[in-house]
Amino acid sequence: MRSTRSFLAAIAVTAISFADGFYLPGVAPENFAVGDSVKLKVNKMTSIHTLYPIDYYRLPNCQPEKLTMANENLGEFLAGDRIESSPYLLNMREQMYCEQVCITNLGRAEAQGVSPNKMVRAIRKNYHNNWIVDNLPAASKVEDDKTITTRYWQGFPIGYIDPSDKKAYVHNHVNIEIMYHPVGVTAVDKYRVVRFTVEPFSIDHKYEELDDDDDDEVTTDKAKITNPISSCGALKGTNHTSWNMLRNHKPALASGKTLFTYDVTWVQNDDLPWASRWDIYLSMDDAIPARVHWLSIANSLLIVFVLSAMIAAILIRNLKRDFKRYSRVSTDEEKAEELEEFGWKLVHADVFRPPLQYQMFFCVCCGTGAQLFCMVVLTILFSAIGFLSPSNRGSLIMAQLLTFVALGALNGYVTAVLYKTFKGKSWQNATTFTALFFPGIAFSIFFVLDLFAVHEHSSDAVPFTTIVILLVLWFGISTPLVYLGSYFGYKADVIEFPTNTSSIPRQIPDQPWYMSNLFTLAVGGILPFGACFVELFFILASVWMDQYYYVFGFLLLVFFILVATCAEITVLFCYFQLCGENYHWWWRSFSTAGSTAIWVFGYSVMYFKQLEANSFATYMLYFGYMGLACFGLFLATGCVGVYSALTFNQTIFGSIKID
């Protein structure tokens, strides 16, 4: 959510060019020869019903002989990713049919009055597997009698509930389809993976074991099966299991001993280059075409144009009239006694008076808002250019976190300059408050929600070492930078105002109802929210429904429109307030622009109904993080409002001659 209009044209071109190909600088493709091992890895299992991901091997899934975890960065840990090895063996261009993985005991069968096993509970909560091949997430292909549907988000379900008998059935067989293409003349007989699709099935395999040990939870020795698998034998001669082949086979209940199998089909695709293999994920299966984003931007621009026209019609015309009248009063001595002053000029001796309440807190809010605003701008800018990719998991969270920490100096500087301008004396307290305010709130919410994740046995639970790293970033880097910025801020000059402030505050007349704090708080955020709510829907879908969001070029444009709308609506209300001879505009301008966050939080409440979650822990997770995000948005947009109103007041009061 970051800066500079000189990049807008390039960003728009970048957004459009996403359809032509994607390549992340610094990420090299991996080449495979025929027969080379292509590793299939497993990630956390996710569900939109609970929002708490769980580790893949927390359920009785087949495990490899040696379980290893991929090296993960801080962003992956914070996102709950747990990438581990799997027992599924794939070799480049080697077709496999009904390959055995293992026999695993899923637990006791469902019965009334008996607690269901882990697998059944996970199926009823609609958990999905998230597999990875060559850093590509698995697309899910779902086939029935009429249609074949492929989704490129949320992985594939671990099972399903039959609507006829309400029982849980496990997907114990998967068709793995991998597309590849030859590298070319630079690497003879080398190939690259360009697509990874999984089609799950439930098959009640019929087999016999040498050793029928009911206490053995997981069996990985394939030699224990003495006869050919009849459910596979009937389908021999095919390369892939299909829906029509299985119509006469019973599905596998999510209980008792279950055999897991898989097919592997390799398909050559010469038309899909490696650099474009992420396009289908980033376009979200064409479910959200680019024209939707352009319509959103057109809607936002329409709001900006209408608001700008209002300001041009109301402010500019009225201000010209005011400047003419005030100039005539100050120069035409024979008519000076006949004309009575009224309007915003009357408060020239009070308009730049520091806020009467919570001066230090106001300065801290503005400094933190500036820090968050610049963090957002830089993150979106780098994402739009292409440096932050979904193929580099955790990079977006890492960029936000490290950028926020690095901008601690800006926070300290802005807070110190404002506090010095207000003639504050408790400089040390203000700096300490600045360093602890927003990071303290964010860490407290994060720690409480982490305890909920631990209670839910979720992979969202952050390891202790990660918490230590966060504390080191906070107190070892961010806090010293805040103090450094404050040092230079207190050394800098104060903000210059065009008029002097009187020693005695002017009495404020009674204000009309439409200029009350509550009304401006409710109305001020409507237009900025209207400018961004369409893009907000896509963002919430990517965060809470495991969909991919990568149209950051569009997002950058929408964010600048949001900032422009916040600035304009704040200036408009500030002018009306000054015309009513009310000079308490500091906090009012902050809350007017910041009220956008209130509408965003209200929209998130409505969006929560789509998730169909009803547990207390899920409520805490969703509204805890959405509340924190909206609070950060309140600070960032509030800072925009304050500096817009300040610039406006400095301009109009510096343009008239004060008697």
N, C-alpha and C positions, 0 to 999 in steps of 0.2 A: 504494500500500500504506500508506495514511495515515488520519488520526484521526477521532475524535469521534462518540460513540455517539448524540448528539442528532440526527445526520443520518440514522440508519439507516432510520427509517420513510420519510423522504422519498426515500432512495436506493432502497428496495424498490419504492416507487411509480414512481419513474423507470424502474427496470428493466422493470417490467411495461408501462409506457406506451410503450416502444420499439416495441411491436407496432402502436401507433396512429399513429405518425409521428415523423419525425426532422427537426429543424431546428437548425442550428448558429447561435448568435447571432453577428451580424456578417457572415454570408455572404448576399449578395443574389442572387436568381435573375436570369438573363439572358433577356430576351425577344427573339424573332426574328420578323420579318415574313416573308411569303411571298417566297421568292427570296433571302433573306439567307444569307450564307455561314456555315455551321456548321463550325467547324474540327475536323478529326480529327487528334489528336496521337498520337505513338508514345512509348512508355516503354521501359525496359530489358526485355530478354528473360530469362525466368527458367526454372530447371529444378530439380526436386527431386532430380535425380540428381547434379548437380555442386554445387548451392547457390551457385555463382558466377554472378551475372547478367552479361550482356554488353550492350553498346550495340547498339541496333537496326541502325544503319548499319555495324556491323562486318561484317555479312553483306552479300552483294550484293543488297540490297533496293532497290526503286525509291526514288529521292530526288527531293525537290521542286527546282524551279529555284533557290530561295533557301532554304537550310537555316538555320533559327533555333532557338535553345534557349530554353525558358521560364525565367523568373526563378525560381530555386530557393532555398529557405532552407537553413540549416545541417543541419536534420534530414533533408531530402531527399538532400543529398549524402552524409550518413553512412549512409542507408539504401540508397544505390546508385541512386536514381532519376535518370534522364536523360531529361527530357521534351522532345521536339523536334517540329518541324513535319513534315508528311507530304505526299505528292503526291495523296492522295485528296481530291477536291473534292466537298463536299456543300452543297446549298442547301435551305433549309427548304421542305418539302412538294413538292420536285421529284423525281419517280421517275426512276431511272436503271436501264438494263438493259445488261449486258455492256459497261460503260464501260472503255475501255483506260487503263492506267496507264503502262506502259513495257515494253520488251523488255530483259531483263537476262541476261547470260551468267553462269550459276551455276557454271561451271567444268567440268573434265573429268569424263567418266563414270566410274562405279565399275568397277574392274577388279581382279582378283586381283594382288597384289604392287604395286599403285599406291595411294599415299596418297589418301584421299577428299578432296573439296573441302570448303570451310568449311560450306556448306549441309548436306551429307550428315552431317558430323560433328555439327552442331547438331541435326539431326533425330534422329540415333541417341542423342543425349544428352537427347532429349525436351524441348527448349526450347519455350517458349510466347511468343507475342506478347502484349503488354499495350497495347492501344489505349485512347484516352480521347476522349470527345466531351462537351463541356460539363461537364468535370470528373467524368464518370461513366466508370468502367472498363468495358471490354467484357465482357459475359457471353458464354459460349461455348455455341453450340447444335450438338450432334452428332446426325446423323440416319443411320439405316441402314434395312434392310428392315423391321424390326420396331418400333423405338422411336425417339423423339426425346427427347434428354436435353439439358437446359440447366444449365450450371454458372455460378456467379457468383463464381468465384475462379480463379486461375491462368491467366487469359486463354484463348487458344485456340492449339492446337499449330501450329507452322510447317510441319509435314508429318507423315508417318507411315511406318512400315515395314510393307510387305506381308508377311503371314505365309507366303504361298505361295512367293514368289521371294526374300524377304529383302532386297529392294531398297528404297531410300529414294525417296519421292515427296513433292513439294513442294505445299503448298496455295497455288496461284497464282490462285485465284478465291475471293472472299468475298461472301456475301450480308450486307449491312448493313441491319438492321432497326431503325428508330428510332421509338419511341413519343413522342407529343407530346400536349399538350392546350391548348385555348385559355385565354388569361389571363383573359378575362372582360370586364366592362363597363369596367374601369379602363384597359384598353389594347385598343382595337379592332384586330382582325386581327393580334394578337400571339400568339405561341405559345411554350411552354416544353418543353424536352426532359425526359422523365421515365424513359426506359429506352433502353438501347443494347445490341443483341445482334448477334453476328457468327457466321455459319455458314460454315465454311471448306470448300472443295472443291479437288480436284486434277483439272484438265482439260488434256489434251494439245491445246491450240488449234492449228488449222490455218490458216496465213496465209502471205502472200507479202510480201517486203520489196523496196523499191526498191534499197536498197544493202545487200548482204549482206557486211558487214565483220566477219570473225571476231575482229578485234582490239578491236572496240568492246565494252567490257564492259557498259555500260548505255546503252540507247537510250531517250530520253524523247519523241522526236518521233513522234506517232501517225500523221502523214501518210506515214511510211515503209511502212505496211501498205497494199498496193494493192487487195486484194480483201476483201470482207466475211469476217469470221471465221466459218468454216463451223460450228464447234462452237457458236457463238452463233446463227447464222442459222437453224439447225434448231429453235431454241427460241423464235423470235420470236412475238410475240403474248402472251407471258407477262410478268408483272411481276417474277417472281422465279425464279431457278434452283432446282430441287428435286432431291432424290436420285433420284426415279424418272426424271426427264428425262435424267440423266447415266449411267444404268445401262449404256447401250450405247457410252459414250465411254471411251477409254483415259485413265488418269491421267497426270500429267506427272512424268517422272523429274526428280530433283533434280540435273540436269546440263545443260550446253549452254544454248542460247538459249531463254528461256522468256518467254512473254507473260503479264503479270499483268492481271487484269480484276476488276471488282466490280459488284454490283447494289446499288441503294439503294431501300429501300421505307419509306415513311412511313405510320405507323398512328396514327390518333387514338384516344386513351384518355381518356375524360372522367372515369373513376372513380379514376384514380391522380393525386393532387395532387403538386405539386412537392416539398412538405415531406416526403413519404413515399417519395420515389423511392429512397432508400438502404435502405429497410426490407428488401428482398429480399436485399441484400448482407449486411446486419448479421445477418439471421436465417440466413444461409448456406444459402439455398435450402430452408429447412425441414428440412435434414439433421440439425440439432441443435435439437430443440424445447426450449422453455423448461422443460418438465417435467424434462428431464435435469439441468438446473442446479438445479432445486428438489430433485430426488432427491439430488444431490450435497450440497446444503446440509443436507438432512435427515440424510444419513449423517454429515456432519461434526458436526451438533448432537447426534446420538446418541453420538458419541465423546466430546464435551464433557460430556454428562450422565453417562455412565458414569464418566468420569474424575473429575468433580465428586463423584459418589456415593462413589467410592473414597476421595477426600480427606476427605469428610465422615465416612465410616465409620472411617478409619484415623487421620487427623490430629486431627480435632476431638475424637473420643472419647479418644484417647490423650493429647492435650494437656490436656484437662480433668482426666484422671486425674493427669497429671504436675503440673499447677498445684496440685491438691489435696494431693498428696504433698509437693511442695516447700514449700508453705505450712505444712503440718503440721510438717515438719522444722524450719522456722525459728522456729515459735512454741511448740511443745510441748517444753519443755526436759527433762521427765522421760523422754521417749522418744527424745530426739535421739541418745543414744548407742547405742540399739538399732537404729536405722535407718541403713542404709548408702546413701549417695548413689550413683546410677548414672544413665546416660542423658545427654541433651543439656545438662543444667545444669552438668555437670562441666567443660565447655569454655567456660564463660562468660568466663573470663579470656583466652581465646585465639581465640574465635570471630570477632572483628573484627580479628585480626592481619592486616596486609597480606600479600598473596601473597609467598612467599619467592623466587620466580623470576620474572624478566621483568616487574617492576612497571610500568616505563614502557611496555612493549609492551602489557600488559594495559589500561592506561589509554587508549592510542591505539586499541586494538581497540574498546573500549567507546564512545569518542567517535565513531569512524567508523561503528560500528553504529547509534548514535543518529542520525547524519546520514542514513544510508541508510534507516533505518526511517521517519523523517519524510518523506524524499523519496518513498518508496513510498506512504505514506498520502496525501500531498497530490496526487500524480499520479493515483491511482485516484479520489480524491474529485472532482477537477476533471473527470476523464473521465466519471464516473458522472453528474455534473450536466449534462454535454453540451458543455463548452468544448473538449474535445479530440476531434476527429472524424476518421475516416478520409478524409473528403472534403478535409480540410486536411492534405495529405501532409506527413509529417515533424514534425507538431505534437507527437506523443507523445514522440519522441526529444528534441525541443527542450525540452519541459516537464521531462523527467527531467534533462537536462543542466543547464539553468538553475536548476532547483530545488536540485540537488545543489550547484552552485556557491554559491548564495545561503545554503545551510545550513552553509557552512564555519564561520561564527561559532558555531553550535551545537556543531559538532565540537570546536572549540578550547575552548569553555567547559566541556563535559562532561569532556574530557581533563584540563584544568587543575584543576578541582575535585577529581576523583578523585586526581590526582597529588599535589595539595596535602594531601589527606586522608591519603595514604600517606607524607607527610613526604618527598617527593622533592625533590632539590636541583637537578637539571639541568633547570631550567625551559626554558631556551632550546633545549636539545637535544630535549626532549619536544615543544615547539611545532613545531619544524622537522620532526621525524619525523611529527607529525600531518599537516602540510601536504603531505608528500611520499609518505606511505605508500600509501594506496589509489589516489589519482590516478596515482602513479608506476607501480604495478602495472598499472592499467587502460590507461594510455597505452602502456606497453611492449608489452603483449599486442596492443593495437590497431595499433601501428606494425609489429610483426612480421607480423601477419595482413594488413596493408595491402601489405606487400612481396609476400606470396603472391598477393594480388589483382592487383598490377601484373604479376607473372609470368604469371598466367592471362589477362591482358588483359581483366579484368572491370571493369564499371562500379562495382563496390564499391571500386575504387582511389580513394582520396580525393585530391583535388588539393592541391598544396602550400599554397595559400592557406588551405584549410580546416584543415590541420594547424597553420598559424600562428594561426588563430583559436582553436583548442583550447588552444594554449599560452598565448595571451593570457588566455583564461578561467581557466586554471589558475594562472598566476603573477601575472596582473594583477588578478584579482578574488578567486578562491578563497583563495589564500595570504594576502593581506592580511586577509581576513575571518577566517581561522583565527587569525591573530595578534591581531586585535581581540577575538575571543571568548576567547582565552587570557588576554588582559590583564584582562578583567572576571572571568574564572574565578579567577585568582590573587588578585584583590581580594575575592572573595566568601568567605563563611565556609565552613569545612570541614564535611563530613558529620558530624553528631552521632551517637555510638553510646551505647546505654543502659548499657554496662558498660565498665570500664577494662581495658586489655590489660596483662598481666603482662610483666615483663622477661625471664623465663625461659620458653621454650616448653614446653608440656606434651608428654610422650611419647605417641605415638599407638599404641594396641594393634594387633595384627594384624587385618586386615579380612577378612571373608568374600569368597569369589570373586565373588559377585553384586554386590559394591560396588566392584569394581575399575574403573579408568578405562576399560579397553577394553569392559567389559560395559555400563556406563552410556552410553558413547559409541555403542554399537551399538543399544541398546534405547531410549534417550531420544528418538530421532527418529521412531520407528515411528508412534506415535499422531498427532503433528502432521502427518506425511506422509500418513497415512491420511485426515486431515481435508481435505486439499487436492489429492490426486492426480488426481481427476476434472477439476477446473478446470485443473490443470497440463497435462493432455492437450490441452485446447482452446488453451491459451496456446502450447504447442510447435507445434501445427498452424498457428497464425496466424504464428508467427515463421519456421518452416522450410518450410511448405507453402503459403505465400501465401494463406492463408484469412483472412477478416476476423473480428476479435474485437472486440465492442463491448458485451458484457454486463458492464460494469464495476460495475453495481449488485450483481450476484451476486458478482463478484470481491471487492468491498469486504466483503460479509458473510462470505465464505469467509476473507478475510484476518484479520478480527477473530476468527473461530473459531480460525484457526491461531495467532494471538497468545495467545489464552486457553489453548489446549492446551499451548503451549510453557511458559507461565507455570505452569500447574498441574503438569505433569510435572516441571518443575525444582524446585518447592517440595516435591513428594513425595520426590524423590531427596535433596534437601538435608536433609529431616527424618531420613530413614533414615541418612544419612551422619553427622549430628550425634549420633544415638542410638548410633552406633558409635564415638563420641568422636573422630571425624575432623573437625577444624576447617578443613581446607584446601578450602573450598567455593568460593572465588572463581573459579578456573579451571574447576573441576568444573561449576559452574552455567552457565558460559559454554559449555562444550563439550556439556553435556547438551541444552540448547535448540538450540545451533548444529548438532547432529548431524542435524537435519532436512535440512540442505543435502547431507549425504552420501547420504541416501536419494533426494533429488531428483536428484543427479548419477547415481546408479545407475539411476534410472528413465530418465534421458536417454540412457544407454548402450543400454537396451533399445529406446527409441524410435528410435534412430538406424538400426535395422535396417529401418524402414519407408521410409527415404529411398533405399535401394538405391544408395548412393554408395560408390565404392571407390578413389578417388584420394587420394594423400597430402595434397594441398592441401585437399581437402574434409574429411578427418579433422582437419586442423589448424584449419580454420575452425569446424567444429561444436564440437569439444571445447575449443577455445580460448575461444570466447565462452560456452559452457555452463559451463566451469570458472570463468570470471570471474563469471558470474551466480550460480553456487552459492557462490562465495567471498563475494560480497556478501550473499547470503542467510544464510550462516554468521555473518557479523558482525552483521547486523540481528537475527536471532533470538537470537544469543548475548547481545547487549545486553539483550534482553527477559528472558532467563533470569537475568542478573546482578541486574538491578534488582528482579525478582520475588523472588529469594532474599534480597536485601538487605532488602527491605520485610518479608518473613516473619521474618527473624532479628531485626530491630529490634523487631517486634511481640511475639514470644514472650519475648525476653530483657528487654524493657521491662515485661513483665507480671508478673515474679516479683521477689521481694526477695532480693538476693544477700547472704549472710552476710559 
